[in-house]
């Protein structure tokens, strides 16, 4: 399954929780309450988990996960972790955790 198809499935699954598909930096993103909480760049889905949170720390321990650098200029977003499609089985749990960071 392609990263785009995985993203589509995730968007569908999270829609009942208030998530909508949109864009961020010209990339496909998931949003809720006007704020992005996940962003697809190439074969990685980045999640806004909050620097210092247990979910953020756990995500960074996943193979090939890294801080999200949308510009590619070594200026990563500290609150965001990008996880490769090879670990897409982890995406739903991470997306739900990220969604909680933007839900009042």
KOLLUM-606269 format. One record per residue: residue number from 1; x, y, z of N, C-alpha, C in turn. Coordinates in pm, whole numbers, plus 50000, padded with zeros to 5 digits. Atoms other than C-alpha are relative to their C-alpha. Layout:
BEGIN
<rec><k>NUM</k><n_X>X</n_X><n_Y>Y</n_Y><n_Z>Z</n_Z><ca_X>X</ca_X><ca_Y>Y</ca_Y><ca_Z>Z</ca_Z><c_X>X</c_X><c_Y>Y</c_Y><c_Z>Z</c_Z></rec>
...
***
This chain:
BEGIN
<rec><k>1</k><n_X>50085</n_X><n_Y>49883</n_Y><n_Z>50000</n_Z><ca_X>50000</ca_X><ca_Y>50000</ca_Y><ca_Z>50000</ca_Z><c_X>50090</c_X><c_Y>50125</c_Y><c_Z>50000</c_Z></rec>
<rec><k>2</k><n_X>49919</n_X><n_Y>49879</n_Y><n_Z>50010</n_Z><ca_X>50136</ca_X><ca_Y>50344</ca_Y><ca_Z>49913</ca_Z><c_X>49978</c_X><c_Y>50090</c_Y><c_Z>50123</c_Z></rec>
<rec><k>3</k><n_X>50021</n_X><n_Y>49906</n_Y><n_Z>49889</n_Z><ca_X>50189</ca_X><ca_Y>50618</ca_Y><ca_Z>50174</ca_Z><c_X>49872</c_X><c_Y>50083</c_Y><c_Z>49983</c_Z></rec>
<rec><k>4</k><n_X>50123</n_X><n_Y>49924</n_Y><n_Z>50022</n_Z><ca_X>49904</ca_X><ca_Y>50815</ca_Y><ca_Z>50011</ca_Z><c_X>49876</c_X><c_Y>49917</c_Y><c_Z>50036</c_Z></rec>
<rec><k>5</k><n_X>50114</n_X><n_Y>50086</n_Y><n_Z>49968</n_Z><ca_X>49666</ca_X><ca_Y>50520</ca_Y><ca_Z>50042</ca_Z><c_X>49991</c_X><c_Y>49978</c_Y><c_Z>50151</c_Z></rec>
<rec><k>6</k><n_X>49999</n_X><n_Y>50014</n_Y><n_Z>49854</n_Z><ca_X>49771</ca_X><ca_Y>50467</ca_Y><ca_Z>50404</ca_Z><c_X>49947</c_X><c_Y>50126</c_Y><c_Z>50067</c_Z></rec>
<rec><k>7</k><n_X>50048</n_X><n_Y>49872</n_Y><n_Z>49949</n_Z><ca_X>49709</ca_X><ca_Y>50836</ca_Y><ca_Z>50469</ca_Z><c_X>49848</c_X><c_Y>50010</c_Y><c_Z>49984</c_Z></rec>
<rec><k>8</k><n_X>50145</n_X><n_Y>49995</n_Y><n_Z>50025</n_Z><ca_X>49362</ca_X><ca_Y>50812</ca_Y><ca_Z>50310</ca_Z><c_X>49924</c_X><c_Y>49913</c_Y><c_Z>50099</c_Z></rec>
<rec><k>9</k><n_X>50066</n_X><n_Y>50090</n_Y><n_Z>49904</n_Z><ca_X>49271</ca_X><ca_Y>50515</ca_Y><ca_Z>50529</ca_Z><c_X>49999</c_X><c_Y>50061</c_Y><c_Z>50140</c_Z></rec>
<rec><k>10</k><n_X>49991</n_X><n_Y>49938</n_Y><n_Z>49868</n_Z><ca_X>49391</ca_X><ca_Y>50697</ca_Y><ca_Z>50839</ca_Z><c_X>49904</c_X><c_Y>50119</c_Y><c_Z>50011</c_Z></rec>
<rec><k>11</k><n_X>50092</n_X><n_Y>49886</n_Y><n_Z>50000</n_Z><ca_X>49195</ca_X><ca_Y>51011</ca_Y><ca_Z>50746</ca_Z><c_X>49855</c_X><c_Y>49952</c_Y><c_Z>50017</c_Z></rec>
<rec><k>12</k><n_X>50134</n_X><n_Y>50055</n_Y><n_Z>49990</n_Z><ca_X>48881</ca_X><ca_Y>50801</ca_Y><ca_Z>50705</ca_Z><c_X>49973</c_X><c_Y>49950</c_Y><c_Z>50142</c_Z></rec>
<rec><k>13</k><n_X>50017</n_X><n_Y>50056</n_Y><n_Z>49866</n_Z><ca_X>48935</ca_X><ca_Y>50625</ca_Y><ca_Z>51038</ca_Z><c_X>49988</c_X><c_Y>50109</c_Y><c_Z>50107</c_Z></rec>
<rec><k>14</k><n_X>50000</n_X><n_Y>49894</n_Y><n_Z>49899</n_Z><ca_X>48992</ca_X><ca_Y>50952</ca_Y><ca_Z>51227</ca_Z><c_X>49889</c_X><c_Y>50104</c_Y><c_Z>49980</c_Z></rec>
<rec><k>15</k><n_X>50108</n_X><n_Y>49904</n_Y><n_Z>50027</n_Z><ca_X>48705</ca_X><ca_Y>51147</ca_Y><ca_Z>51068</ca_Z><c_X>49894</c_X><c_Y>50003</c_Y><c_Z>50111</c_Z></rec>
<rec><k>16</k><n_X>50099</n_X><n_Y>49994</n_Y><n_Z>49892</n_Z><ca_X>48458</ca_X><ca_Y>51042</ca_Y><ca_Z>51342</ca_Z><c_X>50051</c_X><c_Y>50070</c_Y><c_Z>50127</c_Z></rec>
<rec><k>17</k><n_X>49941</n_X><n_Y>49932</n_Y><n_Z>49884</n_Z><ca_X>48699</ca_X><ca_Y>51195</ca_Y><ca_Z>51596</ca_Z><c_X>50022</c_X><c_Y>50149</c_Y><c_Z>49973</c_Z></rec>
<rec><k>18</k><n_X>49988</n_X><n_Y>49857</n_Y><n_Z>50032</n_Z><ca_X>48689</ca_X><ca_Y>51533</ca_Y><ca_Z>51420</ca_Z><c_X>50114</c_X><c_Y>50036</c_Y><c_Z>49909</c_Z></rec>
<rec><k>19</k><n_X>49887</n_X><n_Y>49972</n_Y><n_Z>50090</n_Z><ca_X>48990</ca_X><ca_Y>51500</ca_Y><ca_Z>51189</ca_Z><c_X>49951</c_X><c_Y>50022</c_Y><c_Z>49858</c_Z></rec>
<rec><k>20</k><n_X>50029</n_X><n_Y>49974</n_Y><n_Z>50141</n_Z><ca_X>48980</ca_X><ca_Y>51640</ca_Y><ca_Z>50838</ca_Z><c_X>50132</c_X><c_Y>50003</c_Y><c_Z>49924</c_Z></rec>
<rec><k>21</k><n_X>49882</n_X><n_Y>49994</n_Y><n_Z>50086</n_Z><ca_X>49223</ca_X><ca_Y>51614</ca_Y><ca_Z>50549</ca_Z><c_X>50015</c_X><c_Y>50143</c_Y><c_Z>49949</c_Z></rec>
<rec><k>22</k><n_X>49970</n_X><n_Y>49867</n_Y><n_Z>50051</n_Z><ca_X>49392</ca_X><ca_Y>51934</ca_Y><ca_Z>50439</ca_Z><c_X>50144</c_X><c_Y>50005</c_Y><c_Z>49954</c_Z></rec>
<rec><k>23</k><n_X>49861</n_X><n_Y>49986</n_Y><n_Z>50040</n_Z><ca_X>49736</ca_X><ca_Y>52070</ca_Y><ca_Z>50360</ca_Z><c_X>50077</c_X><c_Y>50081</c_Y><c_Z>50102</c_Z></rec>
<rec><k>24</k><n_X>49905</n_X><n_Y>49925</n_Y><n_Z>49917</n_Z><ca_X>50038</ca_X><ca_Y>52203</ca_Y><ca_Z>50547</ca_Z><c_X>50130</c_X><c_Y>50004</c_Y><c_Z>49922</c_Z></rec>
<rec><k>25</k><n_X>49878</n_X><n_Y>49985</n_Y><n_Z>50080</n_Z><ca_X>50342</ca_X><ca_Y>52340</ca_Y><ca_Z>50363</ca_Z><c_X>49987</c_X><c_Y>49935</c_Y><c_Z>49863</c_Z></rec>
<rec><k>26</k><n_X>50024</n_X><n_Y>50061</n_Y><n_Z>50130</n_Z><ca_X>50184</ca_X><ca_Y>52212</ca_Y><ca_Z>50042</ca_Z><c_X>49997</c_X><c_Y>49848</c_Y><c_Z>50002</c_Z></rec>
<rec><k>27</k><n_X>50004</n_X><n_Y>50145</n_Y><n_Z>49984</n_Z><ca_X>50179</ca_X><ca_Y>51856</ca_Y><ca_Z>50177</ca_Z><c_X>49866</c_X><c_Y>49961</c_Y><c_Z>50060</c_Z></rec>
<rec><k>28</k><n_X>50124</n_X><n_Y>50050</n_Y><n_Z>49942</n_Z><ca_X>49883</ca_X><ca_Y>51642</ca_Y><ca_Z>50274</ca_Z><c_X>50013</c_X><c_Y>49997</c_Y><c_Z>50152</c_Z></rec>
<rec><k>29</k><n_X>49997</n_X><n_Y>49993</n_Y><n_Z>49855</n_Z><ca_X>49792</ca_X><ca_Y>51688</ca_Y><ca_Z>50638</ca_Z><c_X>49865</c_X><c_Y>49961</c_Y><c_Z>50057</c_Z></rec>
<rec><k>30</k><n_X>50121</n_X><n_Y>50022</n_Y><n_Z>49923</n_Z><ca_X>49539</ca_X><ca_Y>51590</ca_Y><ca_Z>50900</ca_Z><c_X>49988</c_X><c_Y>50114</c_Y><c_Z>50099</c_Z></rec>
<rec><k>31</k><n_X>50023</n_X><n_Y>49886</n_Y><n_Z>49914</n_Z><ca_X>49382</ca_X><ca_Y>51872</ca_Y><ca_Z>51096</ca_Z><c_X>49877</c_X><c_Y>49976</c_Y><c_Z>50088</c_Z></rec>
<rec><k>32</k><n_X>50118</n_X><n_Y>49996</n_Y><n_Z>49913</n_Z><ca_X>49137</ca_X><ca_Y>51925</ca_Y><ca_Z>51380</ca_Z><c_X>50002</c_X><c_Y>50134</c_Y><c_Z>50071</c_Z></rec>
<rec><k>33</k><n_X>50013</n_X><n_Y>49872</n_Y><n_Z>49932</n_Z><ca_X>49011</ca_X><ca_Y>52249</ca_Y><ca_Z>51531</ca_Z><c_X>50092</c_X><c_Y>50105</c_Y><c_Z>49938</c_Z></rec>
<rec><k>34</k><n_X>49918</n_X><n_Y>49903</n_Y><n_Z>50072</n_Z><ca_X>49206</ca_X><ca_Y>52441</ca_Y><ca_Z>51265</ca_Z><c_X>50149</c_X><c_Y>49981</c_Y><c_Z>50014</c_Z></rec>
<rec><k>35</k><n_X>49857</n_X><n_Y>50023</n_Y><n_Z>49978</n_Z><ca_X>49541</ca_X><ca_Y>52291</ca_Y><ca_Z>51365</ca_Z><c_X>50042</c_X><c_Y>49866</c_Y><c_Z>49941</c_Z></rec>
<rec><k>36</k><n_X>49946</n_X><n_Y>50124</n_Y><n_Z>50056</n_Z><ca_X>49752</ca_X><ca_Y>52033</ca_Y><ca_Z>51185</ca_Z><c_X>50061</c_X><c_Y>49915</c_Y><c_Z>50111</c_Z></rec>
<rec><k>37</k><n_X>49939</n_X><n_Y>50091</n_Y><n_Z>49904</n_Z><ca_X>49851</ca_X><ca_Y>51726</ca_Y><ca_Z>51383</ca_Z><c_X>50076</c_X><c_Y>49887</c_Y><c_Z>49933</c_Z></rec>
<rec><k>38</k><n_X>49923</n_X><n_Y>50100</n_Y><n_Z>50076</n_Z><ca_X>49994</ca_X><ca_Y>51501</ca_Y><ca_Z>51108</ca_Z><c_X>50024</c_X><c_Y>50056</c_Y><c_Z>49861</c_Z></rec>
<rec><k>39</k><n_X>49965</n_X><n_Y>49949</n_Y><n_Z>50132</n_Z><ca_X>50169</ca_X><ca_Y>51576</ca_Y><ca_Z>50780</ca_Z><c_X>50079</c_X><c_Y>49893</c_Y><c_Z>49924</c_Z></rec>
<rec><k>40</k><n_X>49935</n_X><n_Y>50101</n_Y><n_Z>50084</n_Z><ca_X>50270</ca_X><ca_Y>51340</ca_Y><ca_Z>50498</ca_Z><c_X>50103</c_X><c_Y>50067</c_Y><c_Z>49911</c_Z></rec>
<rec><k>41</k><n_X>49893</n_X><n_Y>49951</n_Y><n_Z>50086</n_Z><ca_X>50605</ca_X><ca_Y>51413</ca_Y><ca_Z>50335</ca_Z><c_X>50075</c_X><c_Y>49880</c_Y><c_Z>49947</c_Z></rec>
<rec><k>42</k><n_X>49939</n_X><n_Y>50116</n_Y><n_Z>50065</n_Z><ca_X>50733</ca_X><ca_Y>51159</ca_Y><ca_Z>50086</ca_Z><c_X>49941</c_X><c_Y>49873</c_Y><c_Z>50060</c_Z></rec>
<rec><k>43</k><n_X>50051</n_X><n_Y>50125</n_Y><n_Z>49945</n_Z><ca_X>50707</ca_X><ca_Y>50819</ca_Y><ca_Z>50258</ca_Z><c_X>49993</c_X><c_Y>50003</c_Y><c_Z>50152</c_Z></rec>
<rec><k>44</k><n_X>50004</n_X><n_Y>49986</n_Y><n_Z>49855</n_Z><ca_X>50690</ca_X><ca_Y>50956</ca_Y><ca_Z>50613</ca_Z><c_X>49877</c_X><c_Y>50080</c_Y><c_Z>50041</c_Z></rec>
<rec><k>45</k><n_X>50108</n_X><n_Y>49923</n_Y><n_Z>49940</n_Z><ca_X>50399</ca_X><ca_Y>51069</ca_Y><ca_Z>50822</ca_Z><c_X>50054</c_X><c_Y>50057</c_Y><c_Z>50130</c_Z></rec>
<rec><k>46</k><n_X>49951</n_X><n_Y>49932</n_Y><n_Z>49880</n_Z><ca_X>50496</ca_X><ca_Y>51326</ca_Y><ca_Z>51083</ca_Z><c_X>49882</c_X><c_Y>50029</c_Y><c_Z>50091</c_Z></rec>
<rec><k>47</k><n_X>50104</n_X><n_Y>49984</n_Y><n_Z>49899</n_Z><ca_X>50299</ca_X><ca_Y>51357</ca_Y><ca_Z>51404</ca_Z><c_X>50042</c_X><c_Y>50107</c_Y><c_Z>50101</c_Z></rec>
<rec><k>48</k><n_X>49977</n_X><n_Y>49897</n_Y><n_Z>49899</n_Z><ca_X>50272</ca_X><ca_Y>51655</ca_Y><ca_Z>51638</ca_Z><c_X>49970</c_X><c_Y>49939</c_Y><c_Z>50136</c_Z></rec>
<rec><k>49</k><n_X>50017</n_X><n_Y>50072</n_Y><n_Z>49874</n_Z><ca_X>50330</ca_X><ca_Y>51480</ca_Y><ca_Z>51969</ca_Z><c_X>50040</c_X><c_Y>50081</c_Y><c_Z>50123</c_Z></rec>
<rec><k>50</k><n_X>49959</n_X><n_Y>49917</n_Y><n_Z>49888</n_Z><ca_X>50480</ca_X><ca_Y>51755</ca_Y><ca_Z>52183</ca_Z><c_X>50132</c_X><c_Y>49956</c_Y><c_Z>50059</c_Z></rec>
<rec><k>51</k><n_X>49867</n_X><n_Y>50029</n_Y><n_Z>49947</n_Z><ca_X>50847</ca_X><ca_Y>51764</ca_Y><ca_Z>52275</ca_Z><c_X>49990</c_X><c_Y>49977</c_Y><c_Z>50150</c_Z></rec>
<rec><k>52</k><n_X>49999</n_X><n_Y>50032</n_Y><n_Z>49858</n_Z><ca_X>50898</ca_X><ca_Y>51601</ca_Y><ca_Z>52612</ca_Z><c_X>49887</c_X><c_Y>49908</c_Y><c_Z>50045</c_Z></rec>
<rec><k>53</k><n_X>50109</n_X><n_Y>50091</n_Y><n_Z>49962</n_Z><ca_X>50580</ca_X><ca_Y>51394</ca_Y><ca_Z>52607</ca_Z><c_X>50046</c_X><c_Y>49855</c_Y><c_Z>49990</c_Z></rec>
<rec><k>54</k><n_X>49964</n_X><n_Y>50142</n_Y><n_Z>50011</n_Z><ca_X>50599</ca_X><ca_Y>51017</ca_Y><ca_Z>52660</ca_Z><c_X>49980</c_X><c_Y>49947</c_Y><c_Z>49857</c_Z></rec>
<rec><k>55</k><n_X>50028</n_X><n_Y>50045</n_Y><n_Z>50137</n_Z><ca_X>50446</ca_X><ca_Y>50965</ca_Y><ca_Z>52312</ca_Z><c_X>50111</c_X><c_Y>50045</c_Y><c_Z>49904</c_Z></rec>
<rec><k>56</k><n_X>49891</n_X><n_Y>49946</n_Y><n_Z>50083</n_Z><ca_X>50714</ca_X><ca_Y>51185</ca_Y><ca_Z>52152</ca_Z><c_X>50126</c_X><c_Y>49917</c_Y><c_Z>50020</c_Z></rec>
<rec><k>57</k><n_X>49880</n_X><n_Y>50078</n_Y><n_Z>49969</n_Z><ca_X>50994</ca_X><ca_Y>50998</ca_Y><ca_Z>52329</ca_Z><c_X>49989</c_X><c_Y>49859</c_Y><c_Z>49943</c_Z></rec>
<rec><k>58</k><n_X>50019</n_X><n_Y>50136</n_Y><n_Z>50052</n_Z><ca_X>50848</ca_X><ca_Y>50659</ca_Y><ca_Z>52234</ca_Z><c_X>50010</c_X><c_Y>49998</c_Y><c_Z>49848</c_Z></rec>
<rec><k>59</k><n_X>49996</n_X><n_Y>49996</n_Y><n_Z>50147</n_Z><ca_X>50804</ca_X><ca_Y>50760</ca_Y><ca_Z>51869</ca_Z><c_X>50144</c_X><c_Y>50012</c_Y><c_Z>49950</c_Z></rec>
<rec><k>60</k><n_X>49861</n_X><n_Y>49985</n_Y><n_Z>50043</n_Z><ca_X>51169</ca_X><ca_Y>50863</ca_Y><ca_Z>51845</ca_Z><c_X>50082</c_X><c_Y>49873</c_Y><c_Z>50015</c_Z></rec>
<rec><k>61</k><n_X>49928</n_X><n_Y>50127</n_Y><n_Z>49986</n_Z><ca_X>51274</ca_X><ca_Y>50512</ca_Y><ca_Z>51951</ca_Z><c_X>49970</c_X><c_Y>49904</c_Y><c_Z>49885</c_Z></rec>
<rec><k>62</k><n_X>50035</n_X><n_Y>50087</n_Y><n_Z>50113</n_Z><ca_X>51108</ca_X><ca_Y>50360</ca_Y><ca_Z>51642</ca_Z><c_X>50110</c_X><c_Y>50005</c_Y><c_Z>49894</c_Z></rec>
<rec><k>63</k><n_X>49897</n_X><n_Y>50008</n_Y><n_Z>50105</n_Z><ca_X>51342</ca_X><ca_Y>50245</ca_Y><ca_Z>51365</ca_Z><c_X>49978</c_X><c_Y>50107</c_Y><c_Z>49894</c_Z></rec>
<rec><k>64</k><n_X>49997</n_X><n_Y>49900</n_Y><n_Z>50106</n_Z><ca_X>51427</ca_X><ca_Y>50529</ca_Y><ca_Z>51127</ca_Z><c_X>49907</c_X><c_Y>50119</c_Y><c_Z>50024</c_Z></rec>
<rec><k>65</k><n_X>50081</n_X><n_Y>49882</n_Y><n_Z>49966</n_Z><ca_X>51197</ca_X><ca_Y>50779</ca_Y><ca_Z>51304</ca_Z><c_X>50095</c_X><c_Y>50115</c_Y><c_Z>50030</c_Z></rec>
<rec><k>66</k><n_X>49915</n_X><n_Y>49884</n_Y><n_Z>49978</n_Z><ca_X>51332</ca_X><ca_Y>51133</ca_Y><ca_Z>51329</ca_Z><c_X>49913</c_X><c_Y>50123</c_Y><c_Z>50020</c_Z></rec>
<rec><k>67</k><n_X>50073</n_X><n_Y>49875</n_Y><n_Z>49990</n_Z><ca_X>51232</ca_X><ca_Y>51487</ca_Y><ca_Z>51409</ca_Z><c_X>49963</c_X><c_Y>50045</c_Y><c_Z>49859</c_Z></rec>
<rec><k>68</k><n_X>50054</n_X><n_Y>49959</n_Y><n_Z>50129</n_Z><ca_X>51025</ca_X><ca_Y>51631</ca_Y><ca_Z>51125</ca_Z><c_X>50068</c_X><c_Y>50129</c_Y><c_Z>49954</c_Z></rec>
<rec><k>69</k><n_X>49932</n_X><n_Y>49884</n_Y><n_Z>50059</n_Z><ca_X>51220</ca_X><ca_Y>51871</ca_Y><ca_Z>50902</ca_Z><c_X>49933</c_X><c_Y>50029</c_Y><c_Z>49865</c_Z></rec>
<rec><k>70</k><n_X>50074</n_X><n_Y>49980</n_Y><n_Z>50123</n_Z><ca_X>50966</ca_X><ca_Y>51993</ca_Y><ca_Z>50645</ca_Z><c_X>50077</c_X><c_Y>50074</c_Y><c_Z>49892</c_Z></rec>
<rec><k>71</k><n_X>49926</n_X><n_Y>49923</n_Y><n_Z>50099</n_Z><ca_X>51211</ca_X><ca_Y>52230</ca_Y><ca_Z>50475</ca_Z><c_X>50119</c_X><c_Y>49922</c_Y><c_Z>49944</c_Z></rec>
<rec><k>72</k><n_X>49881</n_X><n_Y>50074</n_Y><n_Z>50042</n_Z><ca_X>51493</ca_X><ca_Y>51975</ca_Y><ca_Z>50449</ca_Z><c_X>50128</c_X><c_Y>50079</c_Y><c_Z>50020</c_Z></rec>
<rec><k>73</k><n_X>49884</n_X><n_Y>49913</n_Y><n_Z>49979</n_Z><ca_X>51731</ca_X><ca_Y>52247</ca_Y><ca_Z>50571</ca_Z><c_X>50054</c_X><c_Y>49989</c_Y><c_Z>50143</c_Z></rec>
<rec><k>74</k><n_X>49952</n_X><n_Y>50028</n_Y><n_Z>49865</n_Z><ca_X>51818</ca_X><ca_Y>52091</ca_Y><ca_Z>50907</ca_Z><c_X>49945</c_X><c_Y>50098</c_Y><c_Z>50103</c_Z></rec>
<rec><k>75</k><n_X>50071</n_X><n_Y>49919</n_Y><n_Z>49901</n_Z><ca_X>51559</ca_X><ca_Y>52297</ca_Y><ca_Z>51096</ca_Z><c_X>49875</c_X><c_Y>49923</c_Y><c_Z>50042</c_Z></rec>
<rec><k>76</k><n_X>50115</n_X><n_Y>50084</n_Y><n_Z>49965</n_Z><ca_X>51339</ca_X><ca_Y>52026</ca_Y><ca_Z>51247</ca_Z><c_X>49907</c_X><c_Y>50067</c_Y><c_Z>50100</c_Z></rec>
<rec><k>77</k><n_X>50101</n_X><n_Y>49958</n_Y><n_Z>49903</n_Z><ca_X>51019</ca_X><ca_Y>52093</ca_Y><ca_Z>51437</ca_Z><c_X>50015</c_X><c_Y>49910</c_Y><c_Z>50122</c_Z></rec>
<rec><k>78</k><n_X>49973</n_X><n_Y>50079</n_Y><n_Z>49879</n_Z><ca_X>51089</ca_X><ca_Y>51980</ca_Y><ca_Z>51793</ca_Z><c_X>49880</c_X><c_Y>49922</c_Y><c_Z>50049</c_Z></rec>
<rec><k>79</k><n_X>50120</n_X><n_Y>50068</n_Y><n_Z>49951</n_Z><ca_X>50728</ca_X><ca_Y>51882</ca_Y><ca_Z>51863</ca_Z><c_X>49954</c_X><c_Y>49886</c_Y><c_Z>49909</c_Z></rec>
<rec><k>80</k><n_X>50047</n_X><n_Y>50094</n_Y><n_Z>50101</n_Z><ca_X>50695</ca_X><ca_Y>51662</ca_Y><ca_Z>51554</ca_Z><c_X>50100</c_X><c_Y>49887</c_Y><c_Z>49977</c_Z></rec>
<rec><k>81</k><n_X>49918</n_X><n_Y>50116</n_Y><n_Z>50031</n_Z><ca_X>50824</ca_X><ca_Y>51310</ca_Y><ca_Z>51482</ca_Z><c_X>49950</c_X><c_Y>49939</c_Y><c_Z>49869</c_Z></rec>
<rec><k>82</k><n_X>50033</n_X><n_Y>50061</n_Y><n_Z>50130</n_Z><ca_X>50833</ca_X><ca_Y>51167</ca_Y><ca_Z>51127</ca_Z><c_X>50031</c_X><c_Y>49851</c_Y><c_Z>50006</c_Z></rec>
<rec><k>83</k><n_X>49990</n_X><n_Y>50147</n_Y><n_Z>49993</n_Z><ca_X>50776</ca_X><ca_Y>50791</ca_Y><ca_Z>51101</ca_Z><c_X>49981</c_X><c_Y>49944</c_Y><c_Z>49859</c_Z></rec>
<rec><k>84</k><n_X>50010</n_X><n_Y>50051</n_Y><n_Z>50136</n_Z><ca_X>50840</ca_X><ca_Y>50598</ca_Y><ca_Z>50779</ca_Z><c_X>49881</c_X><c_Y>49906</c_Y><c_Z>49978</c_Z></rec>
<rec><k>85</k><n_X>50113</n_X><n_Y>50087</n_Y><n_Z>50037</n_Z><ca_X>50568</ca_X><ca_Y>50407</ca_Y><ca_Z>50594</ca_Z><c_X>50028</c_X><c_Y>49854</c_Y><c_Z>50034</c_Z></rec>
<rec><k>86</k><n_X>49966</n_X><n_Y>50138</n_Y><n_Z>49961</n_Z><ca_X>50756</ca_X><ca_Y>50086</ca_Y><ca_Z>50676</ca_Z><c_X>49944</c_X><c_Y>49967</c_Y><c_Z>50138</c_Z></rec>
<rec><k>87</k><n_X>50057</n_X><n_Y>50018</n_Y><n_Z>49866</n_Z><ca_X>50615</ca_X><ca_Y>50138</ca_Y><ca_Z>51027</ca_Z><c_X>49856</c_X><c_Y>50050</c_Y><c_Z>50007</c_Z></rec>
<rec><k>88</k><n_X>50137</n_X><n_Y>49949</n_Y><n_Z>50009</n_Z><ca_X>50265</ca_X><ca_Y>50230</ca_Y><ca_Z>50914</ca_Z><c_X>49904</c_X><c_Y>49935</c_Y><c_Z>50100</c_Z></rec>
<rec><k>89</k><n_X>50086</n_X><n_Y>50062</n_Y><n_Z>49897</n_Z><ca_X>50117</ca_X><ca_Y>49987</ca_Y><ca_Z>51167</ca_Z><c_X>49998</c_X><c_Y>50085</c_Y><c_Z>50126</c_Z></rec>
<rec><k>90</k><n_X>49993</n_X><n_Y>49910</n_Y><n_Z>49885</n_Z><ca_X>50223</ca_X><ca_Y>50247</ca_Y><ca_Z>51427</ca_Z><c_X>49924</c_X><c_Y>50130</c_Y><c_Z>49977</c_Z></rec>
<rec><k>91</k><n_X>50061</n_X><n_Y>49871</n_Y><n_Z>50034</n_Z><ca_X>50059</ca_X><ca_Y>50539</ca_Y><ca_Z>51244</ca_Z><c_X>49867</c_X><c_Y>50025</c_Y><c_Z>50071</c_Z></rec>
<rec><k>92</k><n_X>50128</n_X><n_Y>49968</n_Y><n_Z>49934</n_Z><ca_X>49705</ca_X><ca_Y>50500</ca_Y><ca_Z>51388</ca_Z><c_X>50014</c_X><c_Y>50042</c_Y><c_Z>50147</c_Z></rec>
<rec><k>93</k><n_X>49982</n_X><n_Y>49963</n_Y><n_Z>49859</n_Z><ca_X>49819</ca_X><ca_Y>50509</ca_Y><ca_Z>51751</ca_Z><c_X>50068</c_X><c_Y>50136</c_Y><c_Z>50014</c_Z></rec>
<rec><k>94</k><n_X>49932</n_X><n_Y>49871</n_Y><n_Z>49997</n_Z><ca_X>50053</ca_X><ca_Y>50799</ca_Y><ca_Z>51684</ca_Z><c_X>49907</c_X><c_Y>50113</c_Y><c_Z>49958</c_Z></rec>
<rec><k>95</k><n_X>50095</n_X><n_Y>49899</n_Y><n_Z>50047</n_Z><ca_X>49782</ca_X><ca_Y>50986</ca_Y><ca_Z>51495</ca_Z><c_X>49898</c_X><c_Y>50034</c_Y><c_Z>50109</c_Z></rec>
<rec><k>96</k><n_X>50094</n_X><n_Y>49975</n_Y><n_Z>49891</n_Z><ca_X>49538</ca_X><ca_Y>50946</ca_Y><ca_Z>51783</ca_Z><c_X>50065</c_X><c_Y>50082</c_Y><c_Z>50111</c_Z></rec>
<rec><k>97</k><n_X>49927</n_X><n_Y>49922</n_Y><n_Z>49898</n_Z><ca_X>49802</ca_X><ca_Y>51074</ca_Y><ca_Z>52027</ca_Z><c_X>50020</c_X><c_Y>50143</c_Y><c_Z>49952</c_Z></rec>
<rec><k>98</k><n_X>49980</n_X><n_Y>49865</n_Y><n_Z>50056</n_Z><ca_X>49876</ca_X><ca_Y>51369</ca_Y><ca_Z>51797</ca_Z><c_X>49869</c_X><c_Y>50078</c_Y><c_Z>49998</c_Z></rec>
<rec><k>99</k><n_X>50130</n_X><n_Y>49936</n_Y><n_Z>50001</n_Z><ca_X>49507</ca_X><ca_Y>51444</ca_Y><ca_Z>51761</ca_Z><c_X>49965</c_X><c_Y>50056</c_Y><c_Z>50138</c_Z></rec>
<rec><k>100</k><n_X>50026</n_X><n_Y>49952</n_Y><n_Z>49864</n_Z><ca_X>49482</ca_X><ca_Y>51476</ca_Y><ca_Z>52138</ca_Z><c_X>50075</c_X><c_Y>50130</c_Y><c_Z>50031</c_Z></rec>
<rec><k>101</k><n_X>49924</n_X><n_Y>49877</n_Y><n_Z>49974</n_Z><ca_X>49747</ca_X><ca_Y>51753</ca_Y><ca_Z>52128</ca_Z><c_X>49931</c_X><c_Y>50124</c_Y><c_Z>49947</c_Z></rec>
<rec><k>102</k><n_X>50071</n_X><n_Y>49883</n_Y><n_Z>50056</n_Z><ca_X>49515</ca_X><ca_Y>51977</ca_Y><ca_Z>51925</ca_Z><c_X>49853</c_X><c_Y>50003</c_Y><c_Z>50039</c_Z></rec>
<rec><k>103</k><n_X>50140</n_X><n_Y>50005</n_Y><n_Z>49957</n_Z><ca_X>49186</ca_X><ca_Y>51881</ca_Y><ca_Z>52088</ca_Z><c_X>49985</c_X><c_Y>50071</c_Y><c_Z>50134</c_Z></rec>
<rec><k>104</k><n_X>50017</n_X><n_Y>49925</n_Y><n_Z>49874</n_Z><ca_X>49066</ca_X><ca_Y>52126</ca_Y><ca_Z>52352</ca_Z><c_X>49937</c_X><c_Y>49915</c_Y><c_Z>50109</c_Z></rec>
***
